[in-house]
């Protein structure tokens, strides 16, 4: 379909009018005689918005997550429940568990996991995504005893504990080769939420993973506009897929020395590539800011997560022109656990939103799915209320107004901290139509309100 008339839509600002789409862009607003024979979608006064952009998620992990055993709350809360979940896993070989947190059965190692399930090889991922735990059967299968991978944790005697820190690529190379997962269902799910653009934040993409992601986008399996942070330095992408800022991970399990980090940032900048730096802790943030003071910044440099941002750093972030891509959805998903386990001194600085926006720091919201909730309307609600699962509020001074929270999902993929996109002639026809006015949707954000999602003028989801 090269033309479409959306009739009687409520545009941002409250105006109700017709919107003509032609050849992938917004061609006209208002009554247009040339649209007399164009296919019509009657909005019936529902809000028409620019399509939502999720600025930080992990596509292949999302697809794998759908076929994995839930190992943490709310499905699993005790060791006995975890043992039952693992025992009930389908198949007769590898078990892949996700979403584990220490409140279930402590900090697992091979021996503790053996006690829960030792009959089949089991690998369980911590809900942070930073850690895998292998039972003895799994450790033997992947040759953990002889592994030289730095992320393989060892005890004082040099024996592997079964914990692998940020060693996904190494672990994947030792597992049965099933190839990258199909992303068709993930693309459809994103479209149901009104998401028209995504940034995959997976670092250090292998040639196979990079090729699979590009193929998924160019074939239409993933209809959303796609930006990749994990494209190696010096590499380019196929037409229709963008190489975004270069992803750097500051892992709290082993922060790099400042000289190494300075060198990496400089290499990226010399190639005119901004950097996107995974930065969760206070220590990692201070290290990164010291690096940027040495290297300088270029447009597009950004911080991923910014889980803890001390108030005294806000002025520095603004001076450096950095954008923070953060995830307040974690507060609604696991905020009660944060209140129990996070250092009280860090709680006022946890997933800041309002103070960053008011300080002039670029702010974008995202999901970090599958590690956080994918539904953008849940994330918007979390940014507004900041309520934990048990109803408490984390950082009430950091709440956003509903329209401001939604606006942080409407920024361009190339400028996630920039102003929200609008609907005007010449703009890309990447749109989401709701079945209700925007005031009602903002009062109670709900993915069920999404009536149609349009990308490049083509309807990719409709109900």
Residue pairs with C-beta under 8 A, 6 or more apart in sequence:
1 39
1 457
1 458
1 459
2 22
2 23
2 457
3 20
3 21
3 22
3 23
3 27
3 35
3 38
3 39
3 457
4 20
4 21
4 38
4 39
4 40
4 41
4 429
4 454
4 457
4 459
5 18
5 19
5 20
5 21
5 32
5 35
5 38
5 39
5 40
5 41
6 18
6 19
6 20
6 21
6 40
6 41
6 43
6 48
6 431
6 433
7 18
7 40
7 41
7 42
7 43
8 16
8 17
8 18
8 42
8 43
8 44
8 45
9 16
9 17
9 18
9 19
9 43
9 45
9 46
9 47
9 48
9 433
10 16
10 43
10 45
10 46
10 47
10 48
10 437
10 438
11 17
11 19
11 29
11 48
11 423
12 49
12 50
12 420
12 422
12 423
12 438
14 438
16 45
17 29
17 30
18 29
18 30
18 31
18 32
18 35
19 26
19 28
19 29
19 48
19 423
19 431
20 26
20 27
20 28
20 29
20 32
20 34
20 35
20 38
21 27
21 429
21 431
21 454
21 457
22 457
23 457
24 428
24 429
24 456
24 457
25 425
25 426
25 427
25 428
25 429
25 457
26 423
26 424
26 425
26 426
26 427
26 428
26 429
27 425
28 34
28 35
28 425
29 423
29 424
29 425
41 433
41 452
41 459
43 433
44 435
45 437
46 433
46 434
46 435
46 436
46 437
46 451
47 433
47 434
47 436
47 437
47 438
47 441
48 423
48 431
48 432
48 433
48 434
49 194
49 406
49 410
49 423
49 431
49 432
49 433
49 434
49 438
50 196
50 410
50 420
50 421
50 422
50 423
50 427
50 430
50 431
50 432
51 194
51 195
51 196
51 197
51 430
51 431
51 432
51 453
51 454
51 455
52 193
52 194
52 195
52 196
52 197
52 376
52 409
52 410
52 432
53 195
53 196
53 197
53 198
53 199
53 225
53 409
53 410
53 411
53 412
53 413
53 416
54 190
54 195
54 197
54 198
54 199
54 366
54 367
54 369
54 374
54 376
54 409
55 199
55 325
55 364
55 365
55 366
55 411
55 413
55 416
56 199
56 201
56 304
56 305
56 325
56 327
56 364
56 366
56 367
56 368
57 198
57 199
57 200
57 201
57 366
57 367
57 368
57 369
57 370
57 374
58 129
58 200
58 201
58 202
58 368
58 369
58 370
58 371
59 183
59 186
59 198
59 200
59 202
59 213
59 216
59 222
60 180
60 181
60 183
60 202
60 209
60 212
60 213
61 129
61 202
61 370
61 371
62 186
62 369
62 370
62 374
63 181
63 182
63 183
63 185
63 186
64 96
64 181
65 98
65 370
66 185
67 96
68 96
68 97
68 98
68 125
69 85
69 86
69 88
69 89
69 95
69 96
69 97
69 98
70 76
70 85
70 97
70 98
70 99
71 82
71 85
71 86
71 97
71 98
71 99
71 100
71 104
71 124
71 125
72 98
72 99
72 100
72 101
72 103
72 104
72 127
73 99
73 101
73 103
73 104
73 334
73 337
74 389
75 81
75 85
75 99
76 82
76 85
76 99
76 104
77 103
77 104
78 104
78 105
79 104
79 105
79 116
81 104
82 100
82 104
82 105
82 116
83 116
83 117
85 97
86 95
86 97
86 116
86 117
86 122
87 117
89 95
89 120
92 120
93 120
93 121
93 176
94 120
94 121
94 122
94 123
94 138
94 175
94 176
95 117
95 120
95 121
95 122
95 123
96 123
96 125
97 122
97 123
97 124
97 125
98 124
98 125
98 127
98 370
99 125
99 127
100 108
100 124
100 125
100 126
100 127
100 133
101 126
101 127
101 334
101 337
103 337
103 340
105 112
105 116
106 112
108 124
108 133
108 162
108 163
109 133
109 161
109 162
109 163
110 133
110 134
110 135
110 136
110 139
110 160
110 161
110 162
111 136
111 162
113 122
113 124
113 133
113 134
113 135
113 162
114 135
114 136
116 135
117 135
118 135
118 136
118 137
119 137
120 137
121 134
121 135
121 137
121 138
121 140
121 141
122 134
122 135
122 137
122 138
123 132
123 133
123 134
123 135
123 138
123 171
124 132
124 133
125 131
125 132
125 133
126 132
126 133
127 334
127 371
128 371
129 371
130 165
130 166
130 251
130 253
131 163
131 164
131 165
131 166
132 163
132 164
132 167
132 168
132 171
133 162
133 163
133 164
134 142
134 144
134 162
134 164
135 162
136 162
138 162
139 145
139 160
139 162
141 174
142 171
142 174
142 175
143 174
144 152
144 160
144 162
145 159
145 160
147 160
147 170
149 164
149 167
149 170
150 167
150 254
151 164
151 165
151 166
151 167
151 170
151 253
152 160
152 164
152 167
152 170
153 160
153 161
153 162
153 163
153 164
153 165
154 160
154 161
155 161
164 170
164 171
165 251
165 253
165 254
166 249
166 251
166 253
169 204
169 206
179 208
179 212
180 208
180 209
180 212
180 213
182 221
183 213
183 216
183 221
183 222
184 221
184 222
186 222
187 216
187 221
187 222
187 223
187 224
188 461
189 374
190 198
190 222
190 224
190 374
191 223
191 224
191 453
191 455
191 460
191 461
192 447
192 450
192 453
192 461
193 374
193 375
193 376
193 377
193 447
193 450
194 376
194 432
194 434
194 447
194 450
194 453
195 224
195 376
195 453
196 224
196 225
196 430
196 431
196 432
196 453
196 454
196 455
197 224
197 225
197 226
197 227
197 413
197 430
198 222
198 224
198 225
198 226
198 227
198 413
199 226
199 227
199 228
199 229
199 244
199 366
199 413
199 416
200 213
200 226
200 227
200 228
200 229
200 230
201 229
201 230
201 247
201 276
201 278
201 304
201 368
202 209
202 228
202 229
202 230
202 247
203 229
203 230
203 247
203 248
203 249
203 278
204 230
204 232
204 247
205 213
205 228
205 230
205 231
205 232
209 230
210 228
210 230
210 231
210 235
210 237
213 222
213 226
213 228
213 241
214 237
214 238
214 241
215 221
216 222
217 224
217 226
217 240
217 241
218 238
218 239
218 240
218 241
223 455
223 458
223 460
224 455
225 242
225 413
225 430
225 455
226 240
226 241
226 242
227 241
227 242
227 243
227 244
227 413
227 414
228 237
228 241
228 242
228 243
228 244
229 244
229 245
229 246
229 247
229 276
230 247
231 237
231 243
231 244
231 246
233 246
233 267
233 268
233 271
233 273
234 271
235 243
236 243
237 243
242 413
242 414
243 273
244 274
244 276
244 300
244 413
244 414
245 268
245 273
245 274
245 275
245 276
245 300
245 301
245 302
246 268
246 273
246 274
246 275
246 276
247 275
247 276
247 277
247 278
247 304
248 261
248 264
248 265
248 275
248 276
248 277
248 278
249 277
249 278
250 256
250 261
250 277
250 278
250 279
250 280
250 284
250 287
250 288
251 278
252 280
252 281
252 283
252 284
255 283
255 284
255 287
258 287
258 290
258 291
258 294
261 287
261 288
261 291
262 291
262 294
262 295
264 275
265 275
265 291
265 292
265 295
266 295
268 274
268 275
269 275
269 295
269 296
269 298
272 298
274 298
274 299
274 300
274 301
274 302
275 301
275 302
276 301
276 302
276 303
276 304
276 325
277 288
277 302
277 303
277 304
278 304
278 305
279 285
279 288
279 303
279 304
279 305
279 306
280 305
280 307
280 308
281 307
281 308
282 308
282 310
282 346
282 349
285 303
285 306
285 308
285 309
285 310
285 313
286 313
288 303
289 313
289 316
289 317
289 320
292 301
292 320
292 322
293 320
297 320
297 321
297 322
299 321
300 414
300 415
301 320
301 321
301 322
301 323
302 322
302 323
302 324
302 325
302 362
302 364
302 416
302 417
303 317
303 322
303 323
303 324
303 325
304 325
305 325
305 326
305 327
305 368
306 324
306 325
306 326
306 351
306 352
306 356
307 326
307 330
307 350
307 351
308 346
308 349
308 350
309 317
309 324
309 349
309 352
309 356
310 349
311 348
311 349
311 355
314 352
314 355
314 356
314 359
314 361
315 359
317 324
317 356
317 359
317 361
318 359
318 360
318 361
321 362
322 361
322 362
323 361
323 362
323 363
323 364
323 415
323 416
323 417
324 352
324 356
324 361
324 362
324 363
324 364
324 417
325 364
325 365
325 366
325 416
325 417
326 351
326 352
326 353
326 356
326 363
326 364
326 365
326 366
327 351
327 365
327 366
327 367
327 368
327 372
327 379
328 351
328 353
328 365
328 379
328 382
328 383
328 386
329 367
329 368
329 372
329 373
329 378
329 379
329 382
330 338
330 351
330 368
330 372
330 382
331 338
331 350
331 351
331 382
331 386
331 387
331 388
331 394
331 395
332 373
332 378
332 381
332 382
332 385
332 386
332 387
332 388
332 389
333 372
333 373
333 382
333 389
334 388
334 389
335 386
335 387
335 388
335 389
335 392
335 394
336 388
336 389
336 390
336 392
338 347
338 350
338 388
338 394
339 347
339 388
339 392
339 394
342 350
347 394
347 395
348 395
348 397
350 394
350 395
351 394
351 395
351 398
352 395
352 398
353 363
353 365
353 383
353 398
353 399
353 400
353 405
354 397
354 398
354 399
354 400
355 397
355 398
356 363
357 363
357 400
357 404
361 417
362 416
362 417
362 418
363 408
363 417
364 408
364 411
364 416
364 417
365 376
365 379
365 380
365 383
365 405
365 408
365 409
366 379
366 416
367 373
367 374
367 375
367 376
367 379
372 379
373 379
373 382
375 447
376 409
376 447
377 445
377 446
377 447
377 449
378 445
378 447
379 405
379 409
380 402
380 405
380 406
380 409
380 445
381 445
383 399
383 400
383 405
383 408
384 399
384 400
384 401
384 402
384 405
384 445
385 393
385 399
386 393
386 394
386 395
386 396
386 398
386 399
387 393
387 394
388 394
400 408
402 442
402 443
402 445
403 442
406 420
406 442
406 445
407 419
407 420
408 420
410 420
410 421
411 417
411 418
411 419
411 420
411 421
412 418
412 421
421 427
423 431
428 456
429 454
429 455
429 456
429 457
430 454
430 455
430 456
431 453
431 454
432 450
432 452
432 453
432 454
433 450
433 451
433 452
433 453
433 454
434 441
434 449
434 450
434 451
435 449
435 450
435 451
436 449
441 449
450 461
450 463
451 462
451 463
452 459
452 461
452 462
452 463
453 459
453 460
453 461
453 462
454 460
